[in-house]
Amino acid sequence: MNLADITLLIETRKSHFPKEFNGQIADNDLISQMISNAHWAPSHKLTLPWHFIVFEQPKIEKLAMKIMDIQLASNPNVPQEKIDKIKLLPSQLSHAIAICLKPSKMVPLWEEYCAVGAAVQNMYLTLNAVPDFGGYWTSGNATNSLEMKEYLGLSENDEHLGFFFVGGIDQKRTHSKRITQTVVWK
């Protein structure tokens, strides 16, 4: 792989929203490869602070019900549109991966967050090589609520940083625009 190939891989990596998912189920080998590749992300002192919990069919229905219950308990006036989106998740998703952080206390917490972000980017890049599946990192859906942390079996010090939704897609988006960044060289 040369520099142009790596640049193309990065530039064509896109999020795909659950409304784009077609219900196709990914092979568990793909999910395992995504998590294996995530494990190669950089982390200071090799703390490897990420922790993933994979939900597959039919457990996604139970997860969606839990998300809905938590949302309604915290706000009984949740818009019906949001409830309808949550109810659709089991028919859209192949897998839902809870993205969790288990702080090591060996390095500053912000470094652990960065490491988890890099791990998720590796999952995105893995999916980029698969033409008929996409992913979406959501930080909604009861993320890091006490109830969700309990449901996921996390400790008090652990953090739930959202879900990485994986689903089949009919048309992969590969192009978007970025504003030009100003870089200061000294």
C-alpha positions in Angstrom: 0.0 0.0 0.0 1.4 3.4 -0.9 0.7 6.9 0.4 -2.0 7.6 -2.3 -3.9 4.4 -1.3 -3.8 5.4 2.4 -4.9 8.9 1.6 -7.8 7.5 -0.5 -8.9 5.1 2.3 -9.0 8.0 4.8 -10.7 10.5 2.5 -13.4 8.0 1.4 -14.3 6.9 5.0 -17.8 8.0 5.7 -20.5 7.5 8.4 -23.7 5.9 7.2 -26.8 6.6 9.2 -29.2 3.9 10.4 -31.9 5.2 8.0 -29.5 4.1 5.2 -29.2 0.5 6.6 -31.1 -2.2 4.7 -31.3 -4.9 7.4 -28.6 -7.1 5.8 -26.7 -9.1 8.4 -22.9 -9.0 8.4 -20.9 -12.1 9.0 -19.5 -12.1 12.6 -16.0 -12.5 11.0 -16.3 -8.9 9.7 -17.2 -7.7 13.2 -14.3 -9.7 14.7 -11.9 -8.2 12.2 -13.2 -4.6 13.0 -12.5 -5.2 16.7 -9.1 -6.8 16.0 -8.1 -3.8 13.9 -9.4 -1.4 16.6 -7.0 -3.1 19.0 -4.1 -1.8 17.0 -4.9 1.8 17.7 -2.2 3.8 19.5 -2.5 4.1 23.3 0.1 5.7 25.6 1.8 3.1 27.7 -0.3 0.5 25.9 -3.1 0.9 28.3 -5.6 -0.3 25.6 -8.5 1.5 27.3 -11.2 0.4 24.9 -13.7 -2.2 25.7 -16.4 -3.4 23.2 -19.6 -5.2 23.8 -21.2 -6.6 20.7 -24.9 -7.0 20.3 -26.1 -9.2 17.3 -29.5 -10.3 16.2 -31.9 -11.0 18.0 -30.3 -9.3 21.1 -30.5 -5.9 19.3 -34.3 -5.8 19.9 -33.7 -6.1 23.6 -31.1 -3.4 23.4 -33.5 -1.1 21.5 -36.2 -1.6 24.2 -33.7 -0.8 26.9 -32.7 2.4 25.1 -36.3 3.4 24.7 -37.1 2.6 28.4 -34.2 4.7 29.5 -35.1 7.6 27.2 -38.8 7.6 28.4 -37.8 7.3 32.1 -35.5 10.4 31.8 -37.9 12.4 29.7 -41.6 11.2 29.4 -42.0 13.9 26.6 -39.5 12.3 24.2 -40.8 13.1 20.7 -42.6 10.3 19.0 -40.2 10.6 16.0 -37.3 9.6 18.3 -39.2 6.7 19.7 -40.1 5.5 16.2 -36.4 5.7 15.2 -35.4 3.6 18.2 -38.1 1.0 17.4 -36.7 0.7 13.9 -33.2 -0.2 15.0 -33.7 -4.0 15.2 -34.9 -4.1 11.6 -32.0 -1.8 10.4 -28.9 -3.0 12.3 -26.7 -6.0 11.7 -24.7 -5.3 14.9 -24.5 -2.7 17.7 -21.2 -2.4 19.4 -21.1 -0.6 22.7 -18.0 1.6 22.8 -16.6 1.7 26.4 -13.6 3.2 28.1 -12.0 1.4 31.0 -9.6 4.1 32.5 -6.2 2.7 33.4 -5.2 5.6 35.7 -1.7 5.3 34.3 -2.1 8.2 31.9 -4.3 11.3 31.7 -7.9 10.5 31.0 -7.9 12.7 27.8 -5.3 10.3 26.4 -7.5 7.4 27.0 -10.4 9.1 25.1 -8.1 9.8 22.2 -7.0 6.1 22.1 -10.7 5.0 22.0 -11.3 7.5 19.2 -8.4 6.1 17.3 -9.7 2.5 17.8 -13.1 3.5 16.5 -11.5 5.1 13.4 -9.8 1.8 12.8 -13.2 0.1 12.8 -14.5 2.7 10.4 -11.5 2.2 8.1 -12.1 -1.6 8.2 -15.7 -1.1 7.1 -14.5 1.2 4.3 -13.0 -1.8 2.6 -16.3 -3.6 2.6 -18.6 -2.4 -0.2 -22.0 -3.4 1.2 -21.7 -2.4 4.9 -21.4 0.9 6.7 -21.2 2.2 10.3 -22.3 5.0 12.5 -21.0 6.1 15.9 -23.9 7.4 17.9 -23.4 9.2 21.2 -27.2 9.4 21.8 -29.3 6.5 22.7 -28.9 6.6 26.5 -25.1 6.9 26.2 -23.3 6.8 29.6 -26.5 6.9 31.6 -26.3 5.0 34.9 -29.0 2.6 33.6 -27.1 1.9 30.4 -23.8 1.4 32.2 -25.5 -1.0 34.5 -27.1 -2.8 31.6 -23.7 -3.1 29.9 -22.1 -4.4 33.1 -19.7 -1.5 33.5 -18.2 -0.4 36.7 -18.7 3.1 38.2 -15.4 4.3 36.8 -16.0 2.9 33.3 -17.5 5.1 30.6 -19.9 4.3 27.9 -19.0 6.4 24.9 -21.9 5.4 22.6 -22.7 2.7 20.1 -21.1 1.8 16.8 -24.0 0.7 14.6 -23.2 -1.6 11.7 -25.6 -2.2 8.9 -25.9 -3.3 5.3 -26.1 -0.5 2.8 -27.2 -0.3 -0.8 -25.1 2.7 -1.9 -21.9 3.6 -0.1 -21.2 7.3 0.1 -17.5 8.0 -0.5 -17.3 11.7 -1.2 -17.7 14.8 1.0 -16.2 18.1 1.3 -13.9 19.5 4.0 -13.0 23.1 4.6 -9.4 23.9 4.1 -7.5 23.8 7.3 -4.9 26.5 8.2 -1.7 24.9 9.4 0.9 27.0 11.2 4.4 25.9 10.5 7.2 27.2 12.6 
